[in-house]
Amino acid sequence: MTLQEILEAVDELSVVEQTSLFNVLQVKLAKTTHKEQQDKNRGERFLQGILNFRAAIEREELVFSDDDFANLRDRSPGREIDL
């Protein structure tokens, strides 16, 4: 169905049905807009967290290298599995 067909179908609805449709669309739009704002806020909070972490590292004058992260990985084969 094309947009034009949808608009023509809406014109055939009664005023009550059009109002109901309009209200449903407003609710859906509000939910979509709210979700998009949440996604944007999440990204902004993540970035702010990274910036705060970097500022703390600089403020405390912490220096670390790749050697600090060496041997952090658990190289064991994992738990035993009884078959």
Solvent accessible surface area in square Angstrom, and as a share of the most:
residue,aa,sasa,rsa
1,M,172,0.77
2,T,80,0.46
3,L,127,0.63
4,Q,108,0.48
5,E,83,0.37
6,I,75,0.38
7,L,91,0.45
8,E,86,0.39
9,A,41,0.32
10,V,38,0.22
11,D,110,0.57
12,E,149,0.67
13,L,63,0.31
14,S,56,0.36
15,V,119,0.69
16,V,119,0.68
17,E,88,0.40
18,Q,60,0.26
19,T,69,0.40
20,S,58,0.38
21,L,61,0.30
22,F,117,0.49
23,N,75,0.39
24,V,74,0.43
25,L,96,0.48
26,Q,93,0.41
27,V,82,0.47
28,K,125,0.53
29,L,119,0.59
30,A,62,0.48
31,K,137,0.58
32,T,70,0.41
33,T,75,0.44
34,H,113,0.51
35,K,122,0.52
36,E,109,0.49
37,Q,86,0.38
38,Q,87,0.39
39,D,60,0.31
40,K,119,0.50
41,N,51,0.26
42,R,140,0.51
43,G,42,0.41
44,E,89,0.40
45,R,155,0.56
46,F,143,0.60
47,L,100,0.50
48,Q,94,0.42
49,G,38,0.36
50,I,57,0.29
51,L,81,0.40
52,N,84,0.43
53,F,124,0.52
54,R,145,0.53
55,A,47,0.36
56,A,31,0.24
57,I,33,0.17
58,E,131,0.59
59,R,165,0.60
60,E,108,0.48
61,E,144,0.65
62,L,101,0.50
63,V,143,0.82
64,F,106,0.44
65,S,61,0.39
66,D,126,0.65
67,D,119,0.62
68,D,83,0.43
69,F,113,0.47
70,A,57,0.44
71,N,139,0.71
72,L,126,0.63
73,R,176,0.64
74,D,111,0.58
75,R,174,0.64
76,S,66,0.43
77,P,143,0.90
78,G,52,0.50
79,R,203,0.74
80,E,157,0.71
81,I,120,0.61
82,D,138,0.72
83,L,211,1.05
